[in-house]
Amino acid sequence: MPAIAVSEKPDARKEFREIIRDAAERRTPLRLQGGNSKAFLGRATAGTVLDTRGHAGVVDYHASELVITARAGTPLADVEAVLAEHGQMLAFEPPHFGAAATLGGTLACALSGPRRPYAGAARDFVLGVTLIDGRGRLLRFGGQVIKNVAGFDISRLVIGAMGTLGLMTEISLNVLPRPAAEATIRLERDTADAIRTVNEWMRNPLPISAVCLGDGQLHVRFSGSVGDVRAAAAKLGGVEVEDGERFWSDLREHRLDFFRQAPALWRLSVPPTTPPLSLPGRWLIEWNGGQRWLVSAASADEIRRAAAAVGGHATLFRAEGPQESVFHPLAPGIEKLHRALKAAFDPHRILNPGRQYETI
């Protein structure tokens, strides 16, 4: 279907609302889209493309207060460049998966990078969101300060909803200073020993900010003051990686060789201390053992049973051709909540219908 391109204006929200209201009246599905860099994630969804890239730009930035507000269509690289000028960063280290990645699309998918277990997930840094729901209503949740929230925190609820609950137009985020120093070491470890060792390290005050295990190689990144980083690297030993920053960037953006040979790439989320799973294929493990990438020819049922048996879940992150079942099946109670939320925010099911689950 043809795309609806919203013109570049200081504020395109009125235009967005008119488009969504018209689609709701006609019961015409819309496919919300920014840079389309993460189109591979989730189920394919039909509908007229509503392109958000014309609604871009940083609205407000208080470097001294560590808060930035930007429009959803703003290129992610532009946001990071503005922060870098002030020695700050998006602490959840989001993957781009392409130069066209936008802030709205990144948060709609809620993807976080290697720093996630040590700094927090994408939604942990969201302070406020302006949203247009499936009726065309402009809704504001949260603000630009950190505060306690009673009941549902809608500003964080929509992070990871993949546009099924509404179109984010502006997002306010808490940001953090970049660390003064970083260093990466590499050690030889088998999988079981590495998982056990890394989780033991986390009981100690070590400035670890990323961990990756693959093919017997354990990479560990330290971030903090120059003295703390040097002391931690000396304590754990191993070989210092000269271009550690590039390694973590390649891991985050799936440029490592491991990802290039993956006709079917699975992402398993399990308790970090879980021993190695007896599934066939190649593994790459992050987040102290909590996030595990698997390249395997095993069936979806086999992989999901193994993940569920240890209290986790499995997502078919990337595969060749259209996929019917991408996300782990929902438990009945959770599915009921998903349906209730969809009905409340998008009663006519026009916003990214079926992107996560076929009937939601």
N, C-alpha and C positions, 0 to 999 in steps of 0.2 A: 504494500500500500504506500501511497505518497506520504512524505513527511510533512509535518506542520512546523515550519521554521518561525520561531518567535524573533521579532526584530530586536536589535541591540538598543536597549533603552536604559535609562538610569533605574527604572523599576518596571519590569514586564509582568508583574503579578496580575494586573487587571486583565491583560491579554490571556494569560494562562487560565484565569478563572472563567473567562468567556468560552474558551475552547473546551474546558472540562464540563462546564454546564451544558454546552451544546451536545457534547458526546453523551452525557448522562440522559438528556432528553431523548436522544436518538438510540440509546442503548448501543452505542458504537464503542468498541474497545480501543484504548490508547496504549501504545507502548512507549513508556517514558524512557528517554535516552539522553545521555550526555555525550561523552567521547566514544562510547560503545566499546571501550577497551575490555570490558568484563562481560561481553555478550555471551561468551562461552559458558558462563556459570549459571546454573539453574536450567529450568525447562524453557524450551522455545515458546514464545507467546505471540499471538497474532494481534494485529491492530495497527492503526495509523500511528506513525512515529511522532511523538511530541519531543522535539529537540530543545534541550535546555541551554545550549551553549551560548545563545544570545543574551542570556541573563547571567552576566559574569562581572567579577570585580570584587575587591576587598572593600567592605562597607565601613568597617571600624577596626582599629588595631591599637590596643594599649599595651605597648611592649613592657612598660613598667609593672602592669598588672597581669601580664601573661595571658591575655585574652585577645582573640581575633574573631571577627565576624565577616563572613564572605558569602557571596551568592553561589547557588548550587552549580551553576555552569562554569565557575572559575576553574581554569586548569589547575590541577593539583600541583604541578611544577611551579606555577606562579605563586601559589600560597607558600610553598616551601622556600622559594627564593626570597620573598618578603621577610619571612621569619629568619632566614640565614643572615640577612643584612644586620640583624639585631642579635645574632648569636643564639637564636632560639630554634625550636624544632617541634614537629608533631611527634610526640613521644611514642605513639603506638606504631611508628615506622611503617606506614601503609605501603603495600605494593602498588605499582602503577599499572603494570601489564600493558604498557603502551604510552607513547608520548601524549596521546589525546585524553588521558584520564582526567576526570573532573572531580571536584570536591564532593559534589552531590552523589555521583555514582559510586565513589569510593566508600562513602558512609552508608549508602543504600545497601551495599554488599557487606559492610562491617568487617572488612578484611584487615588484619593486623600482621605486622612483620615480626622479625626475630626478637625484638625488645619486649613483646607483649607480656610475658609472665613477670617481668621485673618492673615495668613501668605502668602497665594497665592496657586494657583493650580499647578499641576505637570508641565504644559507647561510654567508657569511663571518663572521657575528656569532653563530652558534649554537654554544654551548659544550656543551650536553648536552640529551638528550631521554629522556623515559620513554615507552615505546611498548608497546602491546598488539598482538601479531601475530595472524595468522589462525587460530592454534591456541588463542588466549586466554592466551598466556604473557605475563607482565609482564617487559619487558626494559628495561634502563637502559644508555645509551651516553653517553660523555663525562662532564662534571661541571659545575662552576661556575668553573673556571679555564682559562686558555688554556694548552695544552700541545701538544707534538709528538705526532703519532699515527702509528703504524706500521700499514701495511695500510689496509683500508677504514675510513673514519671514518663509521660508520653514522649518527651523530647528524646529519650533514650530507647523507648519502645520502637520507634520507627527506624532506628539504626539497625540495619540487617533485614528489614522487611522487604527489600528489593523493589520498592515502589508500589507495593500492593496495598498500602494503607493511605498513600497520599504522595503528592509531589512536594518535596522539600524545595523551598526557594531561598532560604537563608539559614546558615548554621553558625552558631557561636561556639567556639572551642577554647578550652584551656590548653595552653602550650607550656613547654618547659625549656629551660636553658640547655644549650648543647654542653656536653661534658667537656671539661678542660683537657682531658687526655683519654685515649683509647688504645688498646693493644689486643692482639689476637694470638693465641697459642694453639698448637696442634699436638695431640698426643695419640699414641696407639692404644686402642681399647676395643675389646669385643662388645657386642651389644648389651648383654646382661650386666657386665661389669660397669659399663659406661652409665647405664641408667641408675644403677645402685650408687655409683660414686658421685654423680652429679647431684642426686637428691641428698646425699650426705653433705656435700659442699654447701647446699642451701641452708643448712642449719648454722653456718658460720657467717660472720660479717664480711663476706667477699664481694667486691664490686662487679659481680657477673652481670652482663647485660645481654648475652646471647649464647646459645649452645646449639651445636649441630653435630649429629653422628651419622656417618655413612661409610660403608665399605671399610670398617675398622678404624676410621679416622675421626677423632673427636676434636672439633674446633670449639674454642671457648673465647668469648670476647669480654674484656674488662672495660668499664667506663667509670670515670670519676676524676679525682685529683691526680696529678702526676705521681705523687708519692704513693697513693693507694694502689694505683694501677701497676706501678713497678713492683711493689711489695707482693701483690697478689700473683703476678706473673712469675716472680721468683719462687714463691711458695709452692705453686702447682707444677712448676717445671715445664717440660715439653719444649717444642721448637717454636720460636716466634715466627709468625707469618708476616712477611714483609708488606704485602698489599692486602691487609686484613679487611679494609673498608670495601675493596672490590669483591672479596669473597662474600660478605654479607649482603651486598647489593645484588650480586648474582643469585644468591639463595632467595632473597626476597622477591626478585623478579622472575624466578624460575628460568634462569639462564644457565644453570649448572648442567653438566652432561646428563645427570640423573633424569632431569625433566625432559630432555630432548628425545628420549627414546621411550616415551610413555604414551602408547595408544589409548590406554585406560589408566588414569591417575586417580587414586583414591586418597582422601584425607580422613584419617581416623582421629577422633578426639577421645582420649582415654585418661584415666587417672595417671599422673606422671610416674608413679612408682610401679606401674603394671609391668611385669616381666615381658620379654619378647613374645609376640603372638605367633602361633604355629600356622601361619598362612604362607602359601608359596608366593615367591616374587622378590623384588628388591625393595629395601626400606631406606628411608631417610628420616631421621628423627630430630625434632626440635622441642623447644619449650620444656626442657628437663624431662622429656619423655611424654609430655601431654599431647603434642601434635605429631602424628606419624604419617608420612607420605608413603604410599604403597603403589608400586607398579606391578600388576598381577593379572593373570588370566583367570583367576578364580571367579566364581559366580558372585553376583551381588548378594544373594541370600547367604552364601558362605561367609563373605566378608562382614556382612552386617550382623550375623549371628555371633561371630567371634568378637566383634566390638561390643555388642550388647551384653555378652557373657561377663565382661569385666567392668560393666557400668559405663560404657561409652557409646558412641554412635559413629556412623561412617557416611561420608558424602562422596558421590562420584564427581570429583572436582572438574575433570576434563576428559572427554572421550570423543572418538570419531563418530560423526553422525548424530542425529537427534536422539535424545534420551527421554524415556518415559518416567523413570524413577531416578531422581538425582539425589534428593535428600532422604535421610533416614525416616522411615515411616513414623508417624506421630502416635503416641499413646492416646487412647480414646478421650481422656480428660483434657489433654493438651490440644488435641484436634478440635474439641468443642470450644475451647478458648480462642483458637485461631479463627474459627468460623464466626464467633461472636464479634471479634474485633473487625473482621472484614465487613460484616454486616453493618457495624456502627460507622466505619469510616468510608466504606465504598459499597453501599447497598445494591448498586446496579452492576457490580463486578466489571467496571470498565477500565480500571487501572492495573495494567500488567496481569491480567487474569491468567491463573495457572502457572505463573513464573516459578513458584515454589512447589505447590501441590496442585494436581490437575483440577480438583473441584473447589479450590479455595481462591 
